[in-house]
Amino acid sequence: MQELKLTWSQVMRIWWAVFWRWLVLSNLTIGAALGTFAIGLWASGIRHVPLSAWMPNAIIVLSVPAAVIAIRLALKANYKGFRIAIVAPPEDGTE
């Protein structure tokens, strides 16, 4: 396996690959959760529930799995001229 020297252009492409996937997935999961919650409130007839107490925690809880999935998807993707791979270090300990 040929290891390439990492360039800033590649770093930015990897960052973007992870970021846009995370952004889409986290917005979908948070939107679905909030939509389900809003429909539940509407269906039950409750008019006011303070969101400030649980909303930050809900966003974090839903965003973390989205980030993990985004990283996994980015690791599986092929990019122009390279792909990201996890490789074992050499047996002799040299880099």
Biopython code that builds the backbone (N, CA, C, O; Angstrom):
import numpy as np
from Bio.PDB.StructureBuilder import StructureBuilder

atoms = [
    (1, "MET", "N", (0.850, -1.177, 0.000)),
    (1, "MET", "CA", (0.000, 0.000, 0.000)),
    (1, "MET", "C", (0.893, 1.236, 0.000)),
    (1, "MET", "O", (1.793, 1.364, 0.830)),
    (2, "GLN", "N", (0.639, 2.129, -0.922)),
    (2, "GLN", "CA", (1.428, 3.346, -1.016)),
    (2, "GLN", "C", (0.805, 4.415, -0.131)),
    (2, "GLN", "O", (-0.369, 4.752, -0.283)),
    (3, "GLU", "N", (1.595, 4.942, 0.792)),
    (3, "GLU", "CA", (1.110, 6.021, 1.653)),
    (3, "GLU", "C", (1.462, 7.354, 1.006)),
    (3, "GLU", "O", (2.612, 7.595, 0.636)),
    (4, "LEU", "N", (0.462, 8.211, 0.875)),
    (4, "LEU", "CA", (0.663, 9.520, 0.271)),
    (4, "LEU", "C", (0.958, 10.561, 1.340)),
    (4, "LEU", "O", (0.512, 10.442, 2.481)),
    (5, "LYS", "N", (1.709, 11.573, 0.960)),
    (5, "LYS", "CA", (1.931, 12.694, 1.870)),
    (5, "LYS", "C", (0.631, 13.493, 1.942)),
    (5, "LYS", "O", (0.045, 13.831, 0.913)),
    (6, "LEU", "N", (0.192, 13.786, 3.142)),
    (6, "LEU", "CA", (-1.071, 14.490, 3.353)),
    (6, "LEU", "C", (-0.909, 15.977, 3.035)),
    (6, "LEU", "O", (-0.030, 16.648, 3.576)),
    (7, "THR", "N", (-1.767, 16.478, 2.151)),
    (7, "THR", "CA", (-1.741, 17.896, 1.789)),
    (7, "THR", "C", (-2.922, 18.607, 2.445)),
    (7, "THR", "O", (-3.874, 17.962, 2.883)),
    (8, "TRP", "N", (-2.858, 19.933, 2.513)),
    (8, "TRP", "CA", (-3.962, 20.698, 3.085)),
    (8, "TRP", "C", (-5.213, 20.589, 2.230)),
    (8, "TRP", "O", (-6.329, 20.640, 2.747)),
    (9, "SER", "N", (-5.033, 20.441, 0.941)),
    (9, "SER", "CA", (-6.179, 20.248, 0.059)),
    (9, "SER", "C", (-6.914, 18.948, 0.416)),
    (9, "SER", "O", (-8.144, 18.915, 0.457)),
    (10, "GLN", "N", (-6.156, 17.893, 0.670)),
    (10, "GLN", "CA", (-6.767, 16.627, 1.068)),
    (10, "GLN", "C", (-7.420, 16.740, 2.443)),
    (10, "GLN", "O", (-8.505, 16.204, 2.665)),
    (11, "VAL", "N", (-6.760, 17.434, 3.359)),
    (11, "VAL", "CA", (-7.330, 17.636, 4.694)),
    (11, "VAL", "C", (-8.676, 18.339, 4.592)),
    (11, "VAL", "O", (-9.638, 17.950, 5.254)),
    (12, "MET", "N", (-8.740, 19.368, 3.763)),
    (12, "MET", "CA", (-9.993, 20.105, 3.608)),
    (12, "MET", "C", (-11.074, 19.234, 2.946)),
    (12, "MET", "O", (-12.246, 19.332, 3.309)),
    (13, "ARG", "N", (-10.700, 18.396, 1.994)),
    (13, "ARG", "CA", (-11.666, 17.510, 1.356)),
    (13, "ARG", "C", (-12.177, 16.467, 2.346)),
    (13, "ARG", "O", (-13.361, 16.134, 2.342)),
    (14, "ILE", "N", (-11.287, 15.954, 3.190)),
    (14, "ILE", "CA", (-11.709, 14.989, 4.217)),
    (14, "ILE", "C", (-12.627, 15.674, 5.223)),
    (14, "ILE", "O", (-13.669, 15.132, 5.591)),
    (15, "TRP", "N", (-12.232, 16.880, 5.672)),
    (15, "TRP", "CA", (-13.073, 17.611, 6.620)),
    (15, "TRP", "C", (-14.456, 17.838, 6.021)),
    (15, "TRP", "O", (-15.466, 17.607, 6.685)),
    (16, "TRP", "N", (-14.508, 18.288, 4.769)),
    (16, "TRP", "CA", (-15.796, 18.556, 4.134)),
    (16, "TRP", "C", (-16.615, 17.275, 4.007)),
    (16, "TRP", "O", (-17.828, 17.286, 4.217)),
    (17, "ALA", "N", (-15.952, 16.172, 3.664)),
    (17, "ALA", "CA", (-16.662, 14.895, 3.520)),
    (17, "ALA", "C", (-17.334, 14.487, 4.824)),
    (17, "ALA", "O", (-18.460, 13.991, 4.820)),
    (18, "VAL", "N", (-16.645, 14.696, 5.933)),
    (18, "VAL", "CA", (-17.229, 14.366, 7.237)),
    (18, "VAL", "C", (-18.270, 15.402, 7.628)),
    (18, "VAL", "O", (-19.357, 15.046, 8.085)),
    (19, "PHE", "N", (-17.951, 16.685, 7.453)),
    (19, "PHE", "CA", (-18.823, 17.759, 7.914)),
    (19, "PHE", "C", (-20.195, 17.734, 7.255)),
    (19, "PHE", "O", (-21.210, 17.794, 7.948)),
    (20, "TRP", "N", (-20.245, 17.646, 5.916)),
    (20, "TRP", "CA", (-21.561, 17.730, 5.269)),
    (20, "TRP", "C", (-22.407, 16.508, 5.606)),
    (20, "TRP", "O", (-23.626, 16.615, 5.742)),
    (21, "ARG", "N", (-21.769, 15.348, 5.741)),
    (21, "ARG", "CA", (-22.537, 14.159, 6.130)),
    (21, "ARG", "C", (-23.094, 14.328, 7.546)),
    (21, "ARG", "O", (-24.255, 14.018, 7.810)),
    (22, "TRP", "N", (-22.241, 14.827, 8.453)),
    (22, "TRP", "CA", (-22.692, 15.043, 9.830)),
    (22, "TRP", "C", (-23.830, 16.063, 9.867)),
    (22, "TRP", "O", (-24.823, 15.870, 10.569)),
    (23, "LEU", "N", (-23.680, 17.144, 9.110)),
    (23, "LEU", "CA", (-24.690, 18.192, 9.095)),
    (23, "LEU", "C", (-26.042, 17.646, 8.633)),
    (23, "LEU", "O", (-27.069, 17.907, 9.260)),
    (24, "VAL", "N", (-26.036, 16.906, 7.560)),
    (24, "VAL", "CA", (-27.284, 16.336, 7.033)),
    (24, "VAL", "C", (-27.878, 15.345, 8.023)),
    (24, "VAL", "O", (-29.059, 15.437, 8.359)),
    (25, "LEU", "N", (-27.073, 14.399, 8.494)),
    (25, "LEU", "CA", (-27.584, 13.368, 9.408)),
    (25, "LEU", "C", (-28.073, 13.953, 10.727)),
    (25, "LEU", "O", (-29.124, 13.553, 11.227)),
    (26, "SER", "N", (-27.322, 14.900, 11.299)),
    (26, "SER", "CA", (-27.757, 15.472, 12.580)),
    (26, "SER", "C", (-29.028, 16.285, 12.418)),
    (26, "SER", "O", (-29.902, 16.241, 13.284)),
    (27, "ASN", "N", (-29.147, 17.027, 11.322)),
    (27, "ASN", "CA", (-30.381, 17.791, 11.093)),
    (27, "ASN", "C", (-31.572, 16.878, 10.863)),
    (27, "ASN", "O", (-32.677, 17.161, 11.324)),
    (28, "LEU", "N", (-31.348, 15.785, 10.152)),
    (28, "LEU", "CA", (-32.444, 14.831, 9.942)),
    (28, "LEU", "C", (-32.897, 14.196, 11.256)),
    (28, "LEU", "O", (-34.095, 14.091, 11.519)),
    (29, "THR", "N", (-31.932, 13.772, 12.082)),
    (29, "THR", "CA", (-32.307, 13.111, 13.342)),
    (29, "THR", "C", (-32.936, 14.100, 14.314)),
    (29, "THR", "O", (-33.932, 13.785, 14.965)),
    (30, "ILE", "N", (-32.362, 15.289, 14.414)),
    (30, "ILE", "CA", (-32.933, 16.291, 15.323)),
    (30, "ILE", "C", (-34.305, 16.732, 14.817)),
    (30, "ILE", "O", (-35.243, 16.877, 15.601)),
    (31, "GLY", "N", (-34.419, 16.945, 13.512)),
    (31, "GLY", "CA", (-35.709, 17.334, 12.944)),
    (31, "GLY", "C", (-36.771, 16.273, 13.152)),
    (31, "GLY", "O", (-37.914, 16.590, 13.481)),
    (32, "ALA", "N", (-36.401, 15.016, 12.963)),
    (32, "ALA", "CA", (-37.356, 13.925, 13.169)),
    (32, "ALA", "C", (-37.783, 13.849, 14.630)),
    (32, "ALA", "O", (-38.961, 13.654, 14.930)),
    (33, "ALA", "N", (-36.822, 14.004, 15.536)),
    (33, "ALA", "CA", (-37.150, 13.947, 16.966)),
    (33, "ALA", "C", (-38.054, 15.110, 17.365)),
    (33, "ALA", "O", (-39.038, 14.920, 18.081)),
    (34, "LEU", "N", (-37.719, 16.306, 16.904)),
    (34, "LEU", "CA", (-38.540, 17.469, 17.240)),
    (34, "LEU", "C", (-39.920, 17.380, 16.604)),
    (34, "LEU", "O", (-40.920, 17.749, 17.221)),
    (35, "GLY", "N", (-39.970, 16.892, 15.379)),
    (35, "GLY", "CA", (-41.263, 16.724, 14.718)),
    (35, "GLY", "C", (-42.146, 15.731, 15.453)),
    (35, "GLY", "O", (-43.340, 15.966, 15.637)),
    (36, "THR", "N", (-41.559, 14.631, 15.867)),
    (36, "THR", "CA", (-42.306, 13.632, 16.624)),
    (36, "THR", "C", (-42.790, 14.214, 17.942)),
    (36, "THR", "O", (-43.929, 13.987, 18.351)),
    (37, "PHE", "N", (-41.907, 14.973, 18.609)),
    (37, "PHE", "CA", (-42.267, 15.599, 19.878)),
    (37, "PHE", "C", (-43.401, 16.603, 19.675)),
    (37, "PHE", "O", (-44.355, 16.633, 20.453)),
    (38, "ALA", "N", (-43.294, 17.424, 18.628)),
    (38, "ALA", "CA", (-44.328, 18.441, 18.371)),
    (38, "ALA", "C", (-45.669, 17.794, 18.045)),
    (38, "ALA", "O", (-46.711, 18.256, 18.510)),
    (39, "ILE", "N", (-45.648, 16.740, 17.259)),
    (39, "ILE", "CA", (-46.894, 16.041, 16.939)),
    (39, "ILE", "C", (-47.502, 15.440, 18.206)),
    (39, "ILE", "O", (-48.719, 15.463, 18.393)),
    (40, "GLY", "N", (-46.645, 14.903, 19.069)),
    (40, "GLY", "CA", (-47.128, 14.356, 20.341)),
    (40, "GLY", "C", (-47.757, 15.424, 21.217)),
    (40, "GLY", "O", (-48.799, 15.196, 21.831)),
    (41, "LEU", "N", (-47.120, 16.598, 21.276)),
    (41, "LEU", "CA", (-47.687, 17.694, 22.067)),
    (41, "LEU", "C", (-49.028, 18.148, 21.488)),
    (41, "LEU", "O", (-49.997, 18.349, 22.220)),
    (42, "TRP", "N", (-49.064, 18.303, 20.180)),
    (42, "TRP", "CA", (-50.291, 18.731, 19.518)),
    (42, "TRP", "C", (-51.408, 17.706, 19.742)),
    (42, "TRP", "O", (-52.547, 18.072, 20.033)),
    (43, "ALA", "N", (-51.075, 16.442, 19.606)),
    (43, "ALA", "CA", (-52.079, 15.396, 19.767)),
    (43, "ALA", "C", (-52.593, 15.314, 21.198)),
    (43, "ALA", "O", (-53.756, 14.979, 21.423)),
    (44, "SER", "N", (-51.736, 15.615, 22.162)),
    (44, "SER", "CA", (-52.158, 15.521, 23.559)),
    (44, "SER", "C", (-52.841, 16.796, 24.047)),
    (44, "SER", "O", (-53.429, 16.806, 25.129)),
    (45, "GLY", "N", (-52.771, 17.866, 23.265)),
    (45, "GLY", "CA", (-53.435, 19.107, 23.646)),
    (45, "GLY", "C", (-52.617, 19.986, 24.571)),
    (45, "GLY", "O", (-53.120, 21.006, 25.043)),
    (46, "ILE", "N", (-51.365, 19.624, 24.847)),
    (46, "ILE", "CA", (-50.500, 20.449, 25.699)),
    (46, "ILE", "C", (-50.030, 21.649, 24.882)),
    (46, "ILE", "O", (-49.539, 21.490, 23.764)),
    (47, "ARG", "N", (-50.178, 22.833, 25.433)),
    (47, "ARG", "CA", (-49.850, 24.057, 24.689)),
    (47, "ARG", "C", (-48.434, 24.567, 24.965)),
    (47, "ARG", "O", (-47.801, 25.140, 24.078)),
    (48, "HIS", "N", (-47.935, 24.367, 26.177)),
    (48, "HIS", "CA", (-46.642, 24.973, 26.507)),
    (48, "HIS", "C", (-45.783, 23.999, 27.302)),
    (48, "HIS", "O", (-46.190, 23.505, 28.353)),
    (49, "VAL", "N", (-44.604, 23.736, 26.792)),
    (49, "VAL", "CA", (-43.597, 22.937, 27.499)),
    (49, "VAL", "C", (-42.278, 23.680, 27.351)),
    (49, "VAL", "O", (-41.882, 23.993, 26.228)),
    (50, "PRO", "N", (-41.581, 23.973, 28.452)),
    (50, "PRO", "CA", (-40.305, 24.683, 28.342)),
    (50, "PRO", "C", (-39.246, 23.812, 27.668)),
    (50, "PRO", "O", (-38.873, 22.759, 28.184)),
    (51, "LEU", "N", (-38.769, 24.265, 26.507)),
    (51, "LEU", "CA", (-37.781, 23.500, 25.767)),
    (51, "LEU", "C", (-36.358, 23.753, 26.245)),
    (51, "LEU", "O", (-35.466, 22.947, 25.980)),
    (52, "SER", "N", (-36.134, 24.856, 26.944)),
    (52, "SER", "CA", (-34.780, 25.248, 27.310)),
    (52, "SER", "C", (-34.090, 24.237, 28.222)),
    (52, "SER", "O", (-32.861, 24.161, 28.230)),
    (53, "ALA", "N", (-34.839, 23.477, 28.974)),
    (53, "ALA", "CA", (-34.237, 22.539, 29.914)),
    (53, "ALA", "C", (-33.659, 21.305, 29.223)),
    (53, "ALA", "O", (-32.554, 20.877, 29.557)),
    (54, "TRP", "N", (-34.372, 20.741, 28.288)),
    (54, "TRP", "CA", (-33.917, 19.485, 27.702)),
    (54, "TRP", "C", (-33.373, 19.611, 26.288)),
    (54, "TRP", "O", (-32.739, 18.675, 25.800)),
    (55, "MET", "N", (-33.594, 20.713, 25.625)),
    (55, "MET", "CA", (-33.202, 20.845, 24.228)),
    (55, "MET", "C", (-31.691, 20.730, 23.984)),
    (55, "MET", "O", (-31.303, 19.992, 23.079)),
    (56, "PRO", "N", (-30.816, 21.412, 24.734)),
    (56, "PRO", "CA", (-29.371, 21.260, 24.478)),
    (56, "PRO", "C", (-28.904, 19.815, 24.630)),
    (56, "PRO", "O", (-28.093, 19.338, 23.836)),
    (57, "ASN", "N", (-29.404, 19.127, 25.632)),
    (57, "ASN", "CA", (-29.021, 17.731, 25.826)),
    (57, "ASN", "C", (-29.527, 16.848, 24.701)),
    (57, "ASN", "O", (-28.819, 15.943, 24.259)),
    (58, "ALA", "N", (-30.736, 17.096, 24.235)),
    (58, "ALA", "CA", (-31.291, 16.312, 23.134)),
    (58, "ALA", "C", (-30.462, 16.506, 21.874)),
    (58, "ALA", "O", (-30.214, 15.547, 21.144)),
    (59, "ILE", "N", (-30.033, 17.724, 21.613)),
    (59, "ILE", "CA", (-29.223, 17.995, 20.428)),
    (59, "ILE", "C", (-27.890, 17.254, 20.509)),
    (59, "ILE", "O", (-27.449, 16.665, 19.523)),
    (60, "ILE", "N", (-27.254, 17.278, 21.666)),
    (60, "ILE", "CA", (-25.980, 16.575, 21.827)),
    (60, "ILE", "C", (-26.177, 15.073, 21.667)),
    (60, "ILE", "O", (-25.417, 14.416, 20.956)),
    (61, "VAL", "N", (-27.180, 14.537, 22.317)),
    (61, "VAL", "CA", (-27.429, 13.093, 22.258)),
    (61, "VAL", "C", (-27.709, 12.644, 20.829)),
    (61, "VAL", "O", (-27.276, 11.562, 20.433)),
    (62, "LEU", "N", (-28.411, 13.436, 20.060)),
    (62, "LEU", "CA", (-28.730, 13.070, 18.682)),
    (62, "LEU", "C", (-27.589, 13.367, 17.711)),
    (62, "LEU", "O", (-27.464, 12.696, 16.686)),
    (63, "SER", "N", (-26.756, 14.361, 18.016)),
    (63, "SER", "CA", (-25.672, 14.733, 17.116)),
    (63, "SER", "C", (-24.479, 13.783, 17.187)),
    (63, "SER", "O", (-23.799, 13.573, 16.183)),
    (64, "VAL", "N", (-24.222, 13.217, 18.341)),
    (64, "VAL", "CA", (-23.061, 12.331, 18.484)),
    (64, "VAL", "C", (-23.174, 11.091, 17.585)),
    (64, "VAL", "O", (-22.230, 10.797, 16.851)),
    (65, "PRO", "N", (-24.285, 10.359, 17.615)),
    (65, "PRO", "CA", (-24.377, 9.223, 16.688)),
    (65, "PRO", "C", (-24.316, 9.660, 15.218)),
    (65, "PRO", "O", (-23.767, 8.943, 14.381)),
    (66, "ALA", "N", (-24.869, 10.816, 14.910)),
    (66, "ALA", "CA", (-24.810, 11.322, 13.538)),
    (66, "ALA", "C", (-23.364, 11.572, 13.126)),
    (66, "ALA", "O", (-22.992, 11.290, 11.987)),
    (67, "ALA", "N", (-22.543, 12.096, 14.036)),
    (67, "ALA", "CA", (-21.132, 12.342, 13.734)),
    (67, "ALA", "C", (-20.387, 11.033, 13.505)),
    (67, "ALA", "O", (-19.567, 10.937, 12.592)),
    (68, "VAL", "N", (-20.661, 10.037, 14.318)),
    (68, "VAL", "CA", (-20.003, 8.733, 14.166)),
    (68, "VAL", "C", (-20.366, 8.104, 12.826)),
    (68, "VAL", "O", (-19.500, 7.569, 12.134)),
    (69, "ILE", "N", (-21.627, 8.166, 12.462)),
    (69, "ILE", "CA", (-22.068, 7.619, 11.175)),
    (69, "ILE", "C", (-21.442, 8.402, 10.025)),
    (69, "ILE", "O", (-21.039, 7.811, 9.023)),
    (70, "ALA", "N", (-21.357, 9.720, 10.157)),
    (70, "ALA", "CA", (-20.747, 10.551, 9.108)),
    (70, "ALA", "C", (-19.284, 10.180, 8.901)),
    (70, "ALA", "O", (-18.817, 10.107, 7.764)),
    (71, "ILE", "N", (-18.565, 9.946, 9.985)),
    (71, "ILE", "CA", (-17.152, 9.548, 9.873)),
    (71, "ILE", "C", (-17.047, 8.191, 9.182)),
    (71, "ILE", "O", (-16.203, 8.003, 8.305)),
    (72, "ARG", "N", (-17.892, 7.258, 9.569)),
    (72, "ARG", "CA", (-17.868, 5.932, 8.932)),
    (72, "ARG", "C", (-18.153, 6.042, 7.423)),
    (72, "ARG", "O", (-17.477, 5.401, 6.618)),
    (73, "LEU", "N", (-19.136, 6.841, 7.049)),
    (73, "LEU", "CA", (-19.437, 7.015, 5.626)),
    (73, "LEU", "C", (-18.271, 7.673, 4.884)),
    (73, "LEU", "O", (-17.954, 7.289, 3.758)),
    (74, "ALA", "N", (-17.639, 8.658, 5.512)),
    (74, "ALA", "CA", (-16.500, 9.327, 4.884)),
    (74, "ALA", "C", (-15.316, 8.381, 4.729)),
    (74, "ALA", "O", (-14.567, 8.482, 3.756)),
    (75, "LEU", "N", (-15.138, 7.466, 5.674)),
    (75, "LEU", "CA", (-14.040, 6.499, 5.582)),
    (75, "LEU", "C", (-14.263, 5.500, 4.450)),
    (75, "LEU", "O", (-13.300, 4.991, 3.877)),
    (76, "LYS", "N", (-15.502, 5.220, 4.129)),
    (76, "LYS", "CA", (-15.813, 4.262, 3.065)),
    (76, "LYS", "C", (-15.765, 4.884, 1.665)),
    (76, "LYS", "O", (-15.707, 4.159, 0.672)),
    (77, "ALA", "N", (-15.789, 6.204, 1.578)),
    (77, "ALA", "CA", (-15.876, 6.888, 0.290)),
    (77, "ALA", "C", (-14.528, 6.908, -0.438)),
    (77, "ALA", "O", (-13.470, 6.828, 0.186)),
    (78, "ASN", "N", (-14.588, 7.015, -1.752)),
    (78, "ASN", "CA", (-13.398, 7.224, -2.580)),
    (78, "ASN", "C", (-13.354, 8.689, -2.991)),
    (78, "ASN", "O", (-14.379, 9.279, -3.334)),
    (79, "TYR", "N", (-12.164, 9.268, -2.953)),
    (79, "TYR", "CA", (-11.974, 10.669, -3.303)),
    (79, "TYR", "C", (-11.070, 10.749, -4.521)),
    (79, "TYR", "O", (-10.406, 9.774, -4.874)),
    (80, "LYS", "N", (-11.044, 11.899, -5.155)),
    (80, "LYS", "CA", (-10.217, 12.078, -6.348)),
    (80, "LYS", "C", (-8.735, 11.926, -5.962)),
    (80, "LYS", "O", (-8.163, 12.790, -5.297)),
    (81, "GLY", "N", (-8.144, 10.838, -6.383)),
    (81, "GLY", "CA", (-6.716, 10.612, -6.150)),
    (81, "GLY", "C", (-6.363, 9.903, -4.862)),
    (81, "GLY", "O", (-5.193, 9.582, -4.655)),
    (82, "PHE", "N", (-7.329, 9.641, -3.976)),
    (82, "PHE", "CA", (-7.018, 8.951, -2.721)),
    (82, "PHE", "C", (-8.290, 8.427, -2.071)),
    (82, "PHE", "O", (-9.401, 8.753, -2.489)),
    (83, "ARG", "N", (-8.107, 7.622, -1.054)),
    (83, "ARG", "CA", (-9.177, 7.227, -0.151)),
    (83, "ARG", "C", (-8.587, 7.128, 1.240)),
    (83, "ARG", "O", (-7.375, 6.971, 1.389)),
    (84, "ILE", "N", (-9.405, 7.216, 2.239)),
    (84, "ILE", "CA", (-8.946, 7.154, 3.627)),
    (84, "ILE", "C", (-8.929, 5.688, 4.039)),
    (84, "ILE", "O", (-9.888, 4.958, 3.785)),
    (85, "ALA", "N", (-7.832, 5.252, 4.680)),
    (85, "ALA", "CA", (-7.724, 3.865, 5.123)),
    (85, "ALA", "C", (-7.155, 3.805, 6.523)),
    (85, "ALA", "O", (-6.335, 4.639, 6.909)),
    (86, "ILE", "N", (-7.586, 2.832, 7.269)),
    (86, "ILE", "CA", (-7.014, 2.555, 8.582)),
    (86, "ILE", "C", (-6.018, 1.408, 8.380)),
    (86, "ILE", "O", (-6.400, 0.325, 7.936)),
    (87, "VAL", "N", (-4.773, 1.640, 8.698)),
    (87, "VAL", "CA", (-3.760, 0.616, 8.496)),
    (87, "VAL", "C", (-3.029, 0.334, 9.807)),
    (87, "VAL", "O", (-2.850, 1.216, 10.647)),
    (88, "ALA", "N", (-2.617, -0.906, 9.952)),
    (88, "ALA", "CA", (-1.856, -1.301, 11.150)),
    (88, "ALA", "C", (-0.439, -0.755, 11.035)),
    (88, "ALA", "O", (0.101, -0.657, 9.933)),
    (89, "PRO", "N", (0.168, -0.400, 12.166)),
    (89, "PRO", "CA", (1.553, 0.068, 12.110)),
    (89, "PRO", "C", (2.474, -1.102, 11.755)),
    (89, "PRO", "O", (2.098, -2.262, 11.923)),
    (90, "PRO", "N", (3.675, -0.797, 11.266)),
    (90, "PRO", "CA", (4.634, -1.857, 10.951)),
    (90, "PRO", "C", (4.970, -2.681, 12.195)),
    (90, "PRO", "O", (4.965, -2.167, 13.314)),
    (91, "GLU", "N", (5.254, -3.942, 11.986)),
    (91, "GLU", "CA", (5.565, -4.840, 13.111)),
    (91, "GLU", "C", (6.815, -4.402, 13.876)),
    (91, "GLU", "O", (6.897, -4.583, 15.090)),
    (92, "ASP", "N", (7.792, -3.824, 13.162)),
    (92, "ASP", "CA", (9.055, -3.449, 13.811)),
    (92, "ASP", "C", (8.979, -2.119, 14.550)),
    (92, "ASP", "O", (9.966, -1.703, 15.156)),
    (93, "GLY", "N", (7.838, -1.445, 14.516)),
    (93, "GLY", "CA", (7.654, -0.205, 15.255)),
    (93, "GLY", "C", (8.125, 1.037, 14.544)),
    (93, "GLY", "O", (7.998, 2.134, 15.089)),
    (94, "THR", "N", (8.672, 0.905, 13.327)),
    (94, "THR", "CA", (9.134, 2.079, 12.585)),
    (94, "THR", "C", (7.953, 2.700, 11.856)),
    (94, "THR", "O", (6.975, 2.026, 11.534)),
    (95, "GLU", "N", (8.061, 3.955, 11.612)),
    (95, "GLU", "CA", (6.995, 4.670, 10.902)),
    (95, "GLU", "C", (7.145, 4.533, 9.440)),
    (95, "GLU", "O", (6.336, 5.070, 8.684)),
]
sb = StructureBuilder()
sb.init_structure("model")
sb.init_model(0)
sb.init_chain("A")
sb.init_seg("    ")
for serial, (resi, resn, name, xyz) in enumerate(atoms, 1):
    if name == "N":
        sb.init_residue(resn, " ", resi, " ")
    sb.init_atom(name, np.array(xyz, "f"), 0.0, 1.0, " ", f" {name:<3s}", serial, name[0])
structure = sb.get_structure()
